Amino acid sequence: ARLTPDIARNFQNICNISTVISGFDPKNNSVICLVDNSPFIITEPYGQPGENALSELGFSYVVLTQLQDAGLIQYDFQAWRELYVANFLLPIEVGGTVLQFTASEASSQEFLQEKRRVKVINFTTAGIQLRRIVDKTPNEKFLEKLKNWVSSTYKLQSI
């Protein structure tokens, strides 16, 4: 598929809501990186991307399938990543800005070590490579919804 100006713009916009999270290994109590520090888009706060859940951000089903056809995002709209709750305590790069959360006093060590499935869209290898050189501008609407989702789902506070 050809990378048209519209597809390039949509790819830049999806990079603006993409996430990279460092990993946490509770068995060794140490920070690790997720596979190749690979970026992904957390879709959980919005719902199913295949059902136009991201359309309020400009990513209708049609736009997403164009990005798939261009070889930039993977074809699985049901994808998920298994993350520790503690992953959200590490710096989270979202669209070129860094978010940080802190645990509430009520968060137990056991809770922080729980693994949870989070719905995502994954980039292809080509998409990962291109994301590295794209100038990213944070999408404030997405950041606000993501912060609220992390806070309510994991009982963590944004700092």
Secondary structure as UniProt FT lines:
FT   HELIX           5..15
FT   TURN            16..17
FT   STRAND          19..25
FT   TURN            26..29
FT   STRAND          30..33
FT   HELIX           35..37
FT   STRAND          40..42
FT   TURN            44..46
FT   HELIX           49..51
FT   TURN            52..54
FT   HELIX           55..57
FT   HELIX           61..69
FT   TURN            70..71
FT   TURN            77..78
FT   STRAND          80..84
FT   HELIX           85..89
FT   STRAND          92..94
FT   TURN            95..96
FT   STRAND          97..99
FT   STRAND          101..103
FT   TURN            105..106
FT   HELIX           109..112
FT   STRAND          115..123
FT   HELIX           125..133
FT   HELIX           140..154
FT   STRAND          156..158
//
